[in-house]
Amino acid sequence: MTEQPRLRYRLITGPDDATFCERISALLDEGYRLHGSPAVTFDGNSVIAAQAVVLGEH
């Protein structure tokens, strides 16, 4: 499998649960930083979260 280049901007979405937090934490460990505030919505079944992250200098 070929390793893909890391994107400078990513929007991470998913159910607002421990797995979502683990995904964001892993990206922070890789050098990404949070960009803006998280957003949440309710899809009729669960809360869905979105968080933008960016790679690079402040």
PDB file as gemmi writes it, atoms N, CA and C in Angstrom:
CRYST1    1.000    1.000    1.000  90.00  90.00  90.00 P 1                      
ATOM      1  N   MET A   1       0.842  -1.176   0.000  1.00  0.00           N  
ATOM      2  CA  MET A   1       0.000   0.000   0.000  1.00  0.00           C  
ATOM      3  C   MET A   1       0.887   1.238   0.000  1.00  0.00           C  
ATOM      4  N   THR A   2       0.584   2.191  -0.874  1.00  0.00           N  
ATOM      5  CA  THR A   2       1.353   3.419  -0.992  1.00  0.00           C  
ATOM      6  C   THR A   2       0.863   4.434   0.036  1.00  0.00           C  
ATOM      7  N   GLU A   3       1.822   5.033   0.723  1.00  0.00           N  
ATOM      8  CA  GLU A   3       1.460   6.034   1.722  1.00  0.00           C  
ATOM      9  C   GLU A   3       1.087   7.332   1.021  1.00  0.00           C  
ATOM     10  N   GLN A   4      -0.062   7.895   1.367  1.00  0.00           N  
ATOM     11  CA  GLN A   4      -0.532   9.132   0.768  1.00  0.00           C  
ATOM     12  C   GLN A   4       0.015  10.322   1.541  1.00  0.00           C  
ATOM     13  N   PRO A   5       0.248  11.454   0.846  1.00  0.00           N  
ATOM     14  CA  PRO A   5       0.722  12.644   1.556  1.00  0.00           C  
ATOM     15  C   PRO A   5      -0.344  13.140   2.532  1.00  0.00           C  
ATOM     16  N   ARG A   6       0.115  13.720   3.609  1.00  0.00           N  
ATOM     17  CA  ARG A   6      -0.829  14.262   4.590  1.00  0.00           C  
ATOM     18  C   ARG A   6      -1.412  15.559   4.063  1.00  0.00           C  
ATOM     19  N   LEU A   7      -2.708  15.701   4.221  1.00  0.00           N  
ATOM     20  CA  LEU A   7      -3.394  16.917   3.798  1.00  0.00           C  
ATOM     21  C   LEU A   7      -3.182  18.015   4.829  1.00  0.00           C  
ATOM     22  N   ARG A   8      -3.090  19.256   4.370  1.00  0.00           N  
ATOM     23  CA  ARG A   8      -2.907  20.375   5.299  1.00  0.00           C  
ATOM     24  C   ARG A   8      -4.188  20.704   6.049  1.00  0.00           C  
ATOM     25  N   TYR A   9      -5.341  20.372   5.464  1.00  0.00           N  
ATOM     26  CA  TYR A   9      -6.628  20.654   6.088  1.00  0.00           C  
ATOM     27  C   TYR A   9      -7.479  19.400   6.027  1.00  0.00           C  
ATOM     28  N   ARG A  10      -8.111  19.079   7.124  1.00  0.00           N  
ATOM     29  CA  ARG A  10      -9.035  17.941   7.159  1.00  0.00           C  
ATOM     30  C   ARG A  10     -10.238  18.311   7.995  1.00  0.00           C  
ATOM     31  N   LEU A  11     -11.405  17.821   7.579  1.00  0.00           N  
ATOM     32  CA  LEU A  11     -12.623  17.967   8.361  1.00  0.00           C  
ATOM     33  C   LEU A  11     -13.020  16.569   8.801  1.00  0.00           C  
ATOM     34  N   ILE A  12     -12.957  16.332  10.084  1.00  0.00           N  
ATOM     35  CA  ILE A  12     -13.253  15.013  10.652  1.00  0.00           C  
ATOM     36  C   ILE A  12     -14.690  15.032  11.149  1.00  0.00           C  
ATOM     37  N   THR A  13     -15.467  14.039  10.751  1.00  0.00           N  
ATOM     38  CA  THR A  13     -16.858  13.940  11.177  1.00  0.00           C  
ATOM     39  C   THR A  13     -17.136  12.531  11.685  1.00  0.00           C  
ATOM     40  N   GLY A  14     -18.149  12.423  12.522  1.00  0.00           N  
ATOM     41  CA  GLY A  14     -18.566  11.116  13.008  1.00  0.00           C  
ATOM     42  C   GLY A  14     -19.400  11.256  14.262  1.00  0.00           C  
ATOM     43  N   PRO A  15     -19.923  10.132  14.720  1.00  0.00           N  
ATOM     44  CA  PRO A  15     -20.691  10.156  15.975  1.00  0.00           C  
ATOM     45  C   PRO A  15     -19.839  10.728  17.106  1.00  0.00           C  
ATOM     46  N   ASP A  16     -20.455  11.527  17.954  1.00  0.00           N  
ATOM     47  CA  ASP A  16     -19.748  12.146  19.077  1.00  0.00           C  
ATOM     48  C   ASP A  16     -19.573  11.111  20.177  1.00  0.00           C  
ATOM     49  N   ASP A  17     -18.505  10.322  20.048  1.00  0.00           N  
ATOM     50  CA  ASP A  17     -18.236   9.259  21.005  1.00  0.00           C  
ATOM     51  C   ASP A  17     -16.730   9.164  21.254  1.00  0.00           C  
ATOM     52  N   ALA A  18     -16.329   8.184  22.017  1.00  0.00           N  
ATOM     53  CA  ALA A  18     -14.911   8.031  22.355  1.00  0.00           C  
ATOM     54  C   ALA A  18     -14.059   7.803  21.111  1.00  0.00           C  
ATOM     55  N   THR A  19     -14.581   7.104  20.123  1.00  0.00           N  
ATOM     56  CA  THR A  19     -13.821   6.851  18.897  1.00  0.00           C  
ATOM     57  C   THR A  19     -13.527   8.148  18.161  1.00  0.00           C  
ATOM     58  N   PHE A  20     -14.505   9.049  18.100  1.00  0.00           N  
ATOM     59  CA  PHE A  20     -14.283  10.354  17.472  1.00  0.00           C  
ATOM     60  C   PHE A  20     -13.166  11.097  18.204  1.00  0.00           C  
ATOM     61  N   CYS A  21     -13.218  11.117  19.517  1.00  0.00           N  
ATOM     62  CA  CYS A  21     -12.181  11.790  20.312  1.00  0.00           C  
ATOM     63  C   CYS A  21     -10.817  11.148  20.101  1.00  0.00           C  
ATOM     64  N   GLU A  22     -10.768   9.833  19.977  1.00  0.00           N  
ATOM     65  CA  GLU A  22      -9.507   9.134  19.717  1.00  0.00           C  
ATOM     66  C   GLU A  22      -8.947   9.518  18.354  1.00  0.00           C  
ATOM     67  N   ARG A  23      -9.814   9.651  17.347  1.00  0.00           N  
ATOM     68  CA  ARG A  23      -9.367  10.053  16.011  1.00  0.00           C  
ATOM     69  C   ARG A  23      -8.756  11.445  16.047  1.00  0.00           C  
ATOM     70  N   ILE A  24      -9.428  12.379  16.719  1.00  0.00           N  
ATOM     71  CA  ILE A  24      -8.904  13.745  16.823  1.00  0.00           C  
ATOM     72  C   ILE A  24      -7.598  13.748  17.614  1.00  0.00           C  
ATOM     73  N   SER A  25      -7.542  13.012  18.708  1.00  0.00           N  
ATOM     74  CA  SER A  25      -6.323  12.950  19.526  1.00  0.00           C  
ATOM     75  C   SER A  25      -5.148  12.400  18.722  1.00  0.00           C  
ATOM     76  N   ALA A  26      -5.387  11.382  17.905  1.00  0.00           N  
ATOM     77  CA  ALA A  26      -4.325  10.806  17.077  1.00  0.00           C  
ATOM     78  C   ALA A  26      -3.805  11.834  16.076  1.00  0.00           C  
ATOM     79  N   LEU A  27      -4.695  12.620  15.485  1.00  0.00           N  
ATOM     80  CA  LEU A  27      -4.263  13.660  14.553  1.00  0.00           C  
ATOM     81  C   LEU A  27      -3.461  14.741  15.261  1.00  0.00           C  
ATOM     82  N   LEU A  28      -3.864  15.102  16.474  1.00  0.00           N  
ATOM     83  CA  LEU A  28      -3.086  16.072  17.246  1.00  0.00           C  
ATOM     84  C   LEU A  28      -1.692  15.527  17.524  1.00  0.00           C  
ATOM     85  N   ASP A  29      -1.587  14.243  17.828  1.00  0.00           N  
ATOM     86  CA  ASP A  29      -0.285  13.609  18.054  1.00  0.00           C  
ATOM     87  C   ASP A  29       0.578  13.627  16.790  1.00  0.00           C  
ATOM     88  N   GLU A  30      -0.052  13.636  15.607  1.00  0.00           N  
ATOM     89  CA  GLU A  30       0.667  13.659  14.328  1.00  0.00           C  
ATOM     90  C   GLU A  30       1.082  15.065  13.914  1.00  0.00           C  
ATOM     91  N   GLY A  31       0.727  16.073  14.708  1.00  0.00           N  
ATOM     92  CA  GLY A  31       1.144  17.433  14.396  1.00  0.00           C  
ATOM     93  C   GLY A  31       0.028  18.339  13.891  1.00  0.00           C  
ATOM     94  N   TYR A  32      -1.178  17.798  13.742  1.00  0.00           N  
ATOM     95  CA  TYR A  32      -2.301  18.654  13.368  1.00  0.00           C  
ATOM     96  C   TYR A  32      -2.690  19.485  14.585  1.00  0.00           C  
ATOM     97  N   ARG A  33      -3.387  20.605  14.314  1.00  0.00           N  
ATOM     98  CA  ARG A  33      -3.933  21.400  15.401  1.00  0.00           C  
ATOM     99  C   ARG A  33      -5.389  21.714  15.078  1.00  0.00           C  
ATOM    100  N   LEU A  34      -6.166  21.947  16.116  1.00  0.00           N  
ATOM    101  CA  LEU A  34      -7.571  22.253  15.927  1.00  0.00           C  
ATOM    102  C   LEU A  34      -7.710  23.577  15.191  1.00  0.00           C  
ATOM    103  N   HIS A  35      -8.709  23.661  14.322  1.00  0.00           N  
ATOM    104  CA  HIS A  35      -8.976  24.885  13.572  1.00  0.00           C  
ATOM    105  C   HIS A  35     -10.443  25.236  13.777  1.00  0.00           C  
ATOM    106  N   GLY A  36     -10.683  26.261  14.576  1.00  0.00           N  
ATOM    107  CA  GLY A  36     -12.055  26.650  14.863  1.00  0.00           C  
ATOM    108  C   GLY A  36     -12.702  25.753  15.903  1.00  0.00           C  
ATOM    109  N   SER A  37     -13.956  26.029  16.130  1.00  0.00           N  
ATOM    110  CA  SER A  37     -14.720  25.278  17.127  1.00  0.00           C  
ATOM    111  C   SER A  37     -15.361  24.057  16.493  1.00  0.00           C  
ATOM    112  N   PRO A  38     -15.630  23.040  17.289  1.00  0.00           N  
ATOM    113  CA  PRO A  38     -16.348  21.887  16.751  1.00  0.00           C  
ATOM    114  C   PRO A  38     -17.806  22.259  16.465  1.00  0.00           C  
ATOM    115  N   ALA A  39     -18.417  21.499  15.599  1.00  0.00           N  
ATOM    116  CA  ALA A  39     -19.846  21.652  15.311  1.00  0.00           C  
ATOM    117  C   ALA A  39     -20.530  20.324  15.611  1.00  0.00           C  
ATOM    118  N   VAL A  40     -21.751  20.396  16.077  1.00  0.00           N  
ATOM    119  CA  VAL A  40     -22.514  19.171  16.337  1.00  0.00           C  
ATOM    120  C   VAL A  40     -23.924  19.319  15.785  1.00  0.00           C  
ATOM    121  N   THR A  41     -24.490  18.202  15.408  1.00  0.00           N  
ATOM    122  CA  THR A  41     -25.868  18.154  14.943  1.00  0.00           C  
ATOM    123  C   THR A  41     -26.463  16.825  15.390  1.00  0.00           C  
ATOM    124  N   PHE A  42     -27.749  16.724  15.305  1.00  0.00           N  
ATOM    125  CA  PHE A  42     -28.451  15.497  15.676  1.00  0.00           C  
ATOM    126  C   PHE A  42     -29.097  14.948  14.418  1.00  0.00           C  
ATOM    127  N   ASP A  43     -28.800  13.704  14.072  1.00  0.00           N  
ATOM    128  CA  ASP A  43     -29.323  13.117  12.841  1.00  0.00           C  
ATOM    129  C   ASP A  43     -30.610  12.311  13.052  1.00  0.00           C  
ATOM    130  N   GLY A  44     -31.240  12.473  14.202  1.00  0.00           N  
ATOM    131  CA  GLY A  44     -32.451  11.720  14.511  1.00  0.00           C  
ATOM    132  C   GLY A  44     -32.164  10.454  15.287  1.00  0.00           C  
ATOM    133  N   ASN A  45     -30.884  10.096  15.334  1.00  0.00           N  
ATOM    134  CA  ASN A  45     -30.479   8.882  16.040  1.00  0.00           C  
ATOM    135  C   ASN A  45     -29.351   9.154  17.024  1.00  0.00           C  
ATOM    136  N   SER A  46     -28.374   9.940  16.596  1.00  0.00           N  
ATOM    137  CA  SER A  46     -27.227  10.222  17.464  1.00  0.00           C  
ATOM    138  C   SER A  46     -26.675  11.610  17.155  1.00  0.00           C  
ATOM    139  N   VAL A  47     -25.824  12.087  18.035  1.00  0.00           N  
ATOM    140  CA  VAL A  47     -25.151  13.368  17.843  1.00  0.00           C  
ATOM    141  C   VAL A  47     -23.945  13.135  16.938  1.00  0.00           C  
ATOM    142  N   ILE A  48     -23.842  13.948  15.882  1.00  0.00           N  
ATOM    143  CA  ILE A  48     -22.727  13.869  14.942  1.00  0.00           C  
ATOM    144  C   ILE A  48     -21.864  15.106  15.155  1.00  0.00           C  
ATOM    145  N   ALA A  49     -20.568  14.891  15.278  1.00  0.00           N  
ATOM    146  CA  ALA A  49     -19.621  15.977  15.511  1.00  0.00           C  
ATOM    147  C   ALA A  49     -18.753  16.200  14.280  1.00  0.00           C  
ATOM    148  N   ALA A  50     -18.281  17.425  14.141  1.00  0.00           N  
ATOM    149  CA  ALA A  50     -17.346  17.781  13.075  1.00  0.00           C  
ATOM    150  C   ALA A  50     -16.287  18.682  13.673  1.00  0.00           C  
ATOM    151  N   GLN A  51     -15.032  18.427  13.317  1.00  0.00           N  
ATOM    152  CA  GLN A  51     -13.924  19.261  13.796  1.00  0.00           C  
ATOM    153  C   GLN A  51     -12.909  19.406  12.668  1.00  0.00           C  
ATOM    154  N   ALA A  52     -12.563  20.636  12.356  1.00  0.00           N  
ATOM    155  CA  ALA A  52     -11.527  20.902  11.363  1.00  0.00           C  
ATOM    156  C   ALA A  52     -10.169  20.856  12.057  1.00  0.00           C  
ATOM    157  N   VAL A  53      -9.184  20.306  11.351  1.00  0.00           N  
ATOM    158  CA  VAL A  53      -7.808  20.299  11.838  1.00  0.00           C  
ATOM    159  C   VAL A  53      -6.903  20.735  10.684  1.00  0.00           C  
ATOM    160  N   VAL A  54      -5.812  21.404  11.037  1.00  0.00           N  
ATOM    161  CA  VAL A  54      -4.858  21.877  10.041  1.00  0.00           C  
ATOM    162  C   VAL A  54      -3.460  21.420  10.431  1.00  0.00           C  
ATOM    163  N   LEU A  55      -2.640  21.283   9.419  1.00  0.00           N  
ATOM    164  CA  LEU A  55      -1.252  20.875   9.609  1.00  0.00           C  
ATOM    165  C   LEU A  55      -0.373  22.040   9.229  1.00  0.00           C  
ATOM    166  N   GLY A  56       0.599  22.335  10.034  1.00  0.00           N  
ATOM    167  CA  GLY A  56       1.521  23.393   9.682  1.00  0.00           C  
ATOM    168  C   GLY A  56       1.694  24.391  10.811  1.00  0.00           C  
ATOM    169  N   GLU A  57       2.368  25.479  10.462  1.00  0.00           N  
ATOM    170  CA  GLU A  57       2.684  26.507  11.440  1.00  0.00           C  
ATOM    171  C   GLU A  57       1.438  27.275  11.848  1.00  0.00           C  
ATOM    172  N   HIS A  58       1.499  27.897  13.018  1.00  0.00           N  
ATOM    173  CA  HIS A  58       0.380  28.705  13.533  1.00  0.00           C  
ATOM    174  C   HIS A  58       0.202  29.840  12.635  1.00  0.00           C  
TER     175      HIS A  58                                                      
END                                                                             
